């Protein structure tokens, strides 16, 4: 993230503190929109979606013990074709 902050600060002639605040605000907006609408699309970049992951069984790789993994909500990202080319 430091590289993005430095690039924004240099491009817009602002402080790194202000650039960081701008970037954080953008991410807050993406999260809020995804939560409200279920997804947030950035044309030419990709789509952020809210997904529910079901509870499941897992295994502790160190001991081999079976464990329960709780259900959770995650923010997923799928890149646009242009990004992957």
C-alpha positions in Angstrom: 0.0 0.0 0.0 3.0 2.3 0.6 3.8 2.4 -3.1 0.2 3.5 -3.9 0.3 6.2 -1.2 3.6 7.5 -2.5 2.3 7.5 -6.1 -0.9 9.3 -5.2 0.9 11.9 -3.1 3.4 12.6 -5.9 0.7 12.7 -8.6 -1.6 15.1 -6.8 1.0 17.1 -4.9 -0.4 16.2 -1.5 1.0 14.8 1.7 1.3 11.1 2.2 -1.1 11.4 5.2 -3.7 12.9 2.9 -3.1 10.4 0.2 -3.5 7.5 2.7 -6.8 9.1 3.9 -8.1 9.3 0.3 -7.2 5.7 -0.4 -8.8 4.5 2.9 -12.0 6.5 2.0 -12.2 4.8 -1.4 -11.9 1.3 0.2 -14.6 2.3 2.8 -16.9 3.3 0.0 -16.3 0.0 -1.9 -17.1 -2.0 1.3 -20.2 0.1 2.1 -21.5 -0.2 -1.5 -20.8 -4.0 -1.6 -22.6 -4.4 1.7 -25.6 -2.4 0.6 -25.9 -3.8 -2.9 -24.3 -7.2 -2.6 -21.6 -6.2 -5.1 -19.6 -3.3 -6.4 -18.3 -3.2 -10.0 -15.4 -1.1 -11.2 -15.5 -1.0 -15.0 -12.3 -2.4 -16.5 -10.9 -3.5 -13.2 -13.2 -6.1 -11.6 -16.1 -6.8 -9.2 -16.2 -7.0 -5.5 -19.0 -9.2 -4.1 -20.2 -10.2 -0.6 -20.2 -14.0 -0.2 -21.3 -16.3 2.6 -19.0 -19.2 3.4 -20.7 -22.1 5.0 -19.4 -23.8 8.2 -17.2 -26.7 7.4 -14.8 -29.2 8.9 -11.1 -28.6 8.6 -7.9 -30.2 9.7 -5.0 -28.8 11.8 -2.0 -29.4 9.5 0.3 -29.7 12.5 -1.6 -32.2 14.6 -4.0 -33.7 12.0 -6.9 -33.0 14.5 -10.3 -32.3 12.9 -11.6 -28.8 13.7 -14.8 -26.9 13.1 -14.5 -23.8 10.9 -17.3 -21.3 11.5 -19.5 -19.8 8.8 -18.4 -16.3 7.8 -19.0 -13.5 5.3 -16.2 -12.5 3.0 -15.5 -9.8 0.5 -14.5 -11.5 -2.8 -12.9 -10.0 -5.9 -13.0 -11.2 -9.5 -10.8 -9.3 -11.9 -12.0 -8.1 -15.2 -10.8 -9.7 -18.4 -8.7 -6.5 -19.2 -6.8 -6.9 -16.0 -5.9 -10.5 -16.7 -4.7 -10.0 -20.2 
